[in-house]
């Protein structure tokens, strides 16, 4: 294999789909991970012959290990991981969040990122040529939260810690790690922004969105850097969204 190999989680729709297709167009072999195999197979059909769909539960260590085994068996190595799989849930006041709601979000957004990072790190550390890049999909909510989203906010805040730690521990092994924080990309999951979403004063207001293509372009830029350079954090957002000064 001479082309680079990327693993994209949450690749069956939204940001993951857009990034996976952009990587494929740029010449990457792409391993598509997600829970819904039919959706992954449709993205693979669009991506071309060097796309491998793998049904994966990122909260399960065995499933994550199998994902990277499939990637290496098919393509020989892993050069890029885009940790994109995530979930939110309906806005719920802090005191009403159930243990099940908390676990579902944290298990996916935090534990899933850790498990995939760990598996990619192990592979990148030992493969030849050594090294690779990990890009985490964080959130602007990690530092400027929306109300009634404590599990999502906490999980994404913790992802920033994973990003910094991975960046630090990856230095001796030519493993770079960065994070992209996205504000209001226009995907099916962002439909609430156009109909009204909860503000800091608990009012409902419409918010602007932007084309998800620009997220894919940003990830491609981060991924395309030589390993001696890194974007540690990047924010890509709708210009007029109420983020700066929120609260």
Buried (B, 14 or more C-beta within 10 A) or exposed (E): EEEBBBBBBBBBBBBBBBBBBBBBBBEBBBBBBBBEBEBBBBBBEEBEEBBBBBBBBBBBBEBBBBBBEBBBEBBEBBBBBBBBBBBBBEBBEEEEBEEEBBEBBBBBBBBBBBBBBBBBBEBBBEBEEBBBBBBBBBBBBBEBBBBBBBBBBBBBBBBBEBBBEBBEEBEEEBBBBBBBBBBBBBBEBBEBBEEEBBBEEEEEEEBBBBEBEBBBBBBBEBBEEEBEEBBEBBBBBBEEBBBEEEE
